[in-house]
Amino acid sequence: MAKMIAFCGLYCTGCDAFPTNQKKMIADEKIKIAEKWSRLFGHGHTIKLEDMNCDGCLSEGGRLWSHCASCEIRKCGKERKVKNCAYCSDYACEKLKNNSSEAKTNLEEIKKSR
C-alpha cells in the first residue's frame, strides 16, 4: 500500500483507522483497535467501530475519523489547496505547534526535498 501523508505530516496509511477500511480485518482486530483508541483518545467515551471509518485525510468526500473530520490543520490545507503543510507558504505556522515529532520530521523532509 502506497504511503498517504496527511496535511499535518502523519502517514494516513500508518494510522490504525485507515487499514481497517482498506483491507478485510476480522472483527476481533477492529475491536482491539477501538478499545485502544478509547483509552488513548476517548476522554471517557467509548470509540465505536463506526467512528473509526477513515479513507485518509486527503480523501474527497470519503469517510474520516471523527478527529480528522474536525481537524483545523486539514481544514486549512484544503482551503489553501496544498498537498500538505510542507507546501504551504506559511509553513510552519501556529496550527502545527502541537504536531507530533514524527509528523514534524515528515514535513521537514518533504520541505527539504522540494
Residue pairs with C-beta under 8 A, 6 or more apart in sequence:
1 13
1 19
1 22
2 13
3 11
3 13
3 14
4 11
4 12
4 13
4 18
4 56
4 57
4 58
5 11
5 12
5 83
5 84
5 106
5 110
6 12
6 56
6 57
6 58
6 68
6 73
6 74
6 84
6 103
7 57
7 58
7 71
7 73
7 74
7 76
7 77
7 78
7 82
7 84
7 85
8 57
8 71
8 73
8 74
8 84
8 85
8 96
8 99
8 103
8 107
9 84
9 85
9 86
9 96
9 99
9 100
9 102
9 103
9 104
9 105
9 106
9 107
9 110
10 57
10 100
10 102
10 103
10 106
11 106
12 18
12 54
12 56
12 57
12 58
13 19
13 56
15 54
15 65
16 33
16 36
16 37
16 52
17 33
17 37
17 52
17 53
17 54
17 65
18 54
18 55
18 56
19 25
20 29
20 30
20 33
20 49
20 52
20 53
20 54
21 53
21 54
21 55
21 63
22 55
30 49
30 52
31 49
33 52
34 46
34 47
34 48
34 49
34 51
34 52
37 47
37 52
38 45
38 46
38 47
41 47
41 67
51 65
51 66
52 65
53 63
53 64
53 65
54 62
54 63
54 64
54 65
54 68
55 62
55 63
55 64
56 62
57 64
57 68
57 71
57 74
68 74
72 95
73 85
73 95
73 96
73 99
76 95
77 84
77 85
77 88
80 88
82 88
84 107
84 110
85 91
85 92
85 93
85 96
85 107
86 107
86 108
86 110
86 111
86 114
87 110
87 114
91 107
91 111
92 104
92 107
96 103
96 104
96 107
99 107
